[in-house]
Amino acid sequence: MRFGICCGLGSFVAQIKDQPLSSLPRLMDSLKAAGADYVEFGVATVAPEGPEEEFEKLRRALASCPLRVEAFNSFIPAKHSITGPAVKHRHRAAQPQRG
C-alpha cells in the first residue's frame, strides 16, 4: 500500500501571495518524513487556464523534490457549472485537454 497526501492550494501555488515556490522543497521534505509516498494536487495547482510559464515554474520547482505528484482532484473548477441552467459545455469540454 502507498500513502498519498492531498495538498491544498494555499500550501504552495505560485499565484497565492506570500507562498513562494521556493518553499516547496521544504514542504515536500516534511511530507516525505511524515511517511508520504506521493502527493495529490488540485488541478488548479497546475494552472490549466493560466499561462504556460506558470506551469513551467511549478514543474521546475517540483523537479528536485523527493515526492512526485501522482494524482489530481477537483478536476472541474467551480466557475464551470456542470449541472443546471448555467452549464458551460464549451468550457467543460476543454477542461480535460488543459488539465
Secondary structure as UniProt FT lines:
FT   STRAND          4..6
FT   HELIX           9..11
FT   TURN            14..15
FT   TURN            17..18
FT   HELIX           21..23
FT   HELIX           24..33
FT   TURN            34..35
FT   STRAND          38..42
FT   HELIX           43..46
FT   TURN            48..49
FT   HELIX           52..63
FT   STRAND          69..73
FT   TURN            78..79
FT   TURN            85..86
FT   HELIX           89..98
//
